[in-house]
Amino acid sequence: MVAQIGPAIEAAGTRAAGTRAAGTRAAGTRLSPELHGLLTSPDELKRDLLRLEPGRVVGLIGHPGFGLTRIGLSLLAAHAGKAPVAYLDVRGWLCPVAAWESGMDPEQLIVVRCEDPVRWGRALTALLEGVGWIYAEVPRGVKEAQLRRIAGLVRNRKSSLILRPVQGDLPSGVAFLRIQAEEVGWAGTDRGHGRLTSRVLSLAATGKATRGMTRSFEVEDDGADALRVVSGLAAAPSGRATG
């Protein structure tokens, strides 16, 4: 179903798609206990690592195909049962089924599509006025000053925002937690042919949330079931990744 979600977004010329299921839900697609622990348990991750917090920005950095969208959707899914969550789609790649498979409640997901860097800022500002948890792809051409202004708005509104640049990185200091995709390994085609069965995502977490450390971990994704953490976090001095 396509609908406008507010005058501010309508003025910005964006299209809002409120994705609602017609009496159906994705079955058997909830977070695994291991990943749920990572997303919700500060004790296991040295306080507040890999969870969305009020007034904080999480940055997801890396090339397409490295599983960052799955990570971001899983972060949103931890809150989708409480209130609506939003996805600001720049590339037009989001499949709502992928969100449901990450544990998202279809009744709570709002999708807004906008690729223009000027209108993108207006759309995101409008979303921050009424939605507490947002995943936003960042288009090419967005100015550093605009990103810093948005980060300040997130702090003032006590919202939680995930920023995913479609190219490059975020300016230093914008993200409280920065997750960098280091490597992806595919299983099932080790002889040059066959069927892909899963991928292992190697990720590194940095930023103020890690207190000057680089924390590396791996997540297994088989494309159908919940993501599974297959190795714990390892810590290294700032500037040196361990995985």
FENGINOR-V534150 format. One record per backbone hydrogen bond with DSSP energy under -0.5 kcal/mol. NH is the residue of the N-H (numbers start at 1). CO is the residue of the C=O. Records with the same first field share a line. If there is no record, write none. Layout:
NH = CO, CO
//
This chain:
3 = 16
10 = 6
11 = 7
12 = 8
13 = 9, 10
14 = 9
15 = 113
17 = 15, 111
18 = 1, 16
19 = 17, 109
20 = 18
23 = 21
32 = 227
36 = 32
37 = 33
38 = 34
39 = 35
40 = 36
41 = 37
42 = 40
45 = 41
46 = 43
47 = 42
51 = 48
55 = 159
56 = 53, 159
58 = 161
59 = 177
60 = 163
61 = 59, 179
66 = 63
71 = 67
72 = 68
73 = 69
74 = 70
75 = 71
76 = 72
77 = 73
78 = 74
79 = 76
80 = 76
82 = 79
83 = 79
85 = 108
86 = 133
87 = 110
88 = 135
89 = 87, 112
90 = 88
96 = 94
98 = 95
99 = 95
100 = 96
101 = 97
102 = 98, 99
103 = 100
104 = 99
106 = 104
108 = 105
109 = 19, 106
110 = 85, 108
111 = 17
112 = 87
113 = 15
114 = 89, 112
120 = 116
121 = 117
122 = 118
123 = 119
124 = 120
125 = 121
126 = 122
127 = 123
128 = 124
129 = 125, 126
130 = 126, 127
131 = 127
132 = 84
133 = 84
134 = 160
135 = 86
136 = 134, 162
137 = 88
138 = 164
139 = 137
142 = 139
147 = 143
148 = 144
149 = 145
150 = 146
151 = 147
152 = 148
153 = 149
154 = 150
155 = 151
156 = 152
157 = 153
158 = 154
159 = 154
160 = 132
161 = 56
162 = 134
163 = 58, 161
164 = 136
166 = 138
174 = 171
176 = 57
177 = 57
178 = 206
179 = 59, 177
180 = 178, 204
181 = 61
182 = 180, 202
183 = 202
185 = 200
187 = 198
191 = 193
192 = 189
197 = 187
198 = 187
199 = 221
200 = 185
201 = 199, 219
202 = 183, 200
203 = 201, 217
204 = 180
205 = 215
206 = 178
209 = 176
210 = 207
211 = 208
212 = 207
213 = 210
214 = 236
215 = 205, 213
216 = 214, 234
217 = 203
218 = 231
219 = 201
220 = 228
221 = 199
228 = 220
230 = 218, 228
231 = 218
234 = 216
236 = 214
238 = 212
240 = 237
//
